[in-house]
Amino acid sequence: MSDLEVDRARNLQRVDEVVRLASITEGEDLPAEPFARIGAIVEKIAAERGVGAFDVSPRFPTALADVLRGRGLGIRWRPAPFVPERECKTSEEIEHIRAAVRHTEAALQAGIERIANAQIRDGKLTDGEVALTSEAVRLTINAELLARECFCTTVIVAGGEQAVDPHDRGSGPLLANRPIILDVFPRDNKTRYCGDMTRTVVRGEASDEARRMFLAVKASKDAAEAVVRAGIDGQDVHAAASKVFEDEGFETGVKDGRMVGFFHGTGHGLGLDVHERPRVSKTHDILKAGHVITIEPGLYYPGIGGVRLEDDVVVTEDGCENLCLMSCEPFEI
Amino acid sequence: MSDLEVDRARNLQRVDEVVRLASITEGEDLPAEPFARIGAIVEKIAAERGVGAFDVSPRFPTALADVLRGRGLGIRWRPAPFVPERECKTSEEIEHIRAAVRHTEAALQAGIERIANAQIRDGKLTDGEVALTSEAVRLTINAELLARECFCTTVIVAGGEQAVDPHDRGSGPLLANRPIILDVFPRDNKTRYCGDMTRTVVRGEASDEARRMFLAVKASKDAAEAVVRAGIDGQDVHAAASKVFEDEGFETGVKDGRMVGFFHGTGHGLGLDVHERPRVSKTHDILKAGHVITIEPGLYYPGIGGVRLEDDVVVTEDGCENLCLMSCEPFEI
């Protein structure tokens, strides 16, 4: 560690030894290029300790791998998960995620209340004299998160046609009578664990098609949660979620040059990162007890809009525990 | 791009072509391991376009480099800057940074006002009946940033002995009569450009040593800014900042097992990232017109505390333009 970081590193460390960088570099004639320089330093540390090869993450920098291999050291990348302990959560980790989920719910609630309290004028939502925008609701949500020492880099508040793109964060005036997707995935800064939840609401009256979509997404989410248990393939959870849409006649595929229907995975692992293993999608991936995963089916059709619902569940031997307490309803507020 | 992202990518793209991933993978028997899989996809795309080798960033993942080389493709990493256009800022980029600096100043001002309005009880700052904490001032600063569509991952509000570690973010009750460092480096979410500023204040009365430190840091910052111009070595700017401390008798080095004095660089490039090229430190790095750099000398002594002042300047042919308007004074508030 550099002189700037070495004292803090020694205080925070859970490792065997923290080495002061200057103790290696002082008086040495090192290359100027940063990776060549780091390579020379690593070679010196490795030689002092009799280390001849390193296991590294798949994302280890190519430049450093090339430099170290050039100096005769072995660099072997190991497929993910590089830290296998991260995959199945301990009970302590699950409590951290549960706490992050509580914060996520409070922030979602604040955003939904802001929308529920909006007036409707000429088909648009207003807050007194001004339009209620995605940005304003996002600020309400982030202010609630901030007060709880959480933060979410990209809160999604997307309505109307914007909600048809599942990753559009939303911007500008929100419309009445159209579904608004709120997707909040904060990290709790105290523990570093994440929550990830989505709700969809309509301020005013939803169209019949949007109401049908909402009921189908809710049924799809229930169907997926019903099959989750240790040993099942994520593929089969995804298939259970998809089957509800097929049975209800909601088609997925390219229409007029863009994807419509249910065209993302059903979920993903959640922990220190918002997205981690396992995947719950078309890909083969066996669920294990202690996995914490999202279940988040959605439907997206131009002209109608987008509907997505998302909860976080812990996989158990014989099923799953839903960490979320907040209802998916009411849809119309 | 996956089906989930392809429409948004086509809308946002500034590239020649966006390829739908499924158009490559459909009907193919691809490896399951993610990097082996990506490698197979890249090989297919490269073959279709007659590409035999790639220039990559030094941080390109080792796993993917190994897979692609194994498939006979050339992978050559290029030393930083991988995108050389990022180093010298255009006038449009400078205006984005200037705007980010305005937001940074407003947030710093809000934090300093919160401290200025605190009462002093038994040597501690209070806000009515409760202790004024680093966390509370951090929340004030982040709320101001959020309302401006900016965010800073780690606002530093560190007083007392915490401020002796330049990267301690600060926690718990703030003390009266001791320097409090406020370091704010937000990204403007509209433009993605960053600001980075530091002020140090004392609520109450500073000790004579702390006051001497403040005056020396201010003189060091002025001395560094006075020598900045296109063509100078960052080393020489750092030397000018350091010389003020040496002349005033402030020693730098290890004392009682920890670093004291001025033991970090004088500054760093600022742009789309908070830290980018060039460095203004002991390292050789020639400044160019259009570089935007921080100038941030500091002094840190256990028992007294930490003092750091930081502005952002644009390097010009014959000097520099300071983008910050906010004064470094008053020190005592």
Contacts between the chains, C-beta under 8 A, distances in Angstrom:
chain1	res1	chain2	res2	distance
A	3	B	259	4.7
A	3	B	263	4.6
A	3	B	264	7.5
A	4	B	166	5.9
A	4	B	167	6.5
A	4	B	259	7.8
A	4	B	263	6.5
A	4	B	264	4.6
A	5	B	167	6.3
A	6	B	259	7.2
A	7	B	165	5.8
A	7	B	258	5.0
A	7	B	259	6.7
A	8	B	165	5.2
A	8	B	167	5.9
A	8	B	168	6.4
A	32	B	283	8.0
A	32	B	284	7.0
A	33	B	79	5.3
A	34	B	58	7.7
A	34	B	79	7.9
A	34	B	80	6.9
A	35	B	58	5.3
A	35	B	77	8.0
A	35	B	79	7.6
A	56	B	62	6.4
A	58	B	34	7.7
A	58	B	35	5.3
A	58	B	61	5.7
A	58	B	62	6.8
A	58	B	63	3.4
A	58	B	64	7.6
A	59	B	61	4.5
A	59	B	62	7.4
A	59	B	63	7.2
A	60	B	61	7.1
A	60	B	62	4.3
A	60	B	63	7.8
A	61	B	58	5.7
A	61	B	59	4.5
A	61	B	60	7.1
A	61	B	61	7.9
A	61	B	62	6.9
A	62	B	56	6.4
A	62	B	58	6.8
A	62	B	59	7.4
A	62	B	60	4.3
A	62	B	61	6.9
A	62	B	62	5.2
A	62	B	64	8.0
A	62	B	65	4.2
A	62	B	75	6.7
A	62	B	77	5.2
A	63	B	58	3.4
A	63	B	59	7.1
A	63	B	60	7.8
A	63	B	77	4.5
A	63	B	79	7.8
A	64	B	58	7.6
A	65	B	62	4.2
A	65	B	65	7.2
A	66	B	77	6.7
A	75	B	62	6.7
A	77	B	35	7.9
A	77	B	62	5.2
A	77	B	63	4.5
A	77	B	66	6.7
A	79	B	33	5.3
A	79	B	34	7.9
A	79	B	35	7.6
A	79	B	63	7.8
A	80	B	34	6.9
A	135	B	149	7.2
A	139	B	146	6.1
A	139	B	147	6.5
A	142	B	146	5.4
A	143	B	143	6.4
A	143	B	146	6.4
A	146	B	139	6.1
A	146	B	142	5.4
A	146	B	143	6.4
A	146	B	146	6.7
A	147	B	139	6.6
A	149	B	135	7.2
A	151	B	151	7.1
A	151	B	153	7.6
A	153	B	151	7.6
A	165	B	7	5.8
A	165	B	8	5.2
A	166	B	4	5.9
A	167	B	4	6.5
A	167	B	5	6.4
A	167	B	8	6.0
A	168	B	8	6.4
A	258	B	7	5.0
A	259	B	3	4.7
A	259	B	4	7.7
A	259	B	6	7.3
A	259	B	7	6.7
A	263	B	3	4.7
A	263	B	4	6.4
A	264	B	3	7.5
A	264	B	4	4.6
A	284	B	32	7.1
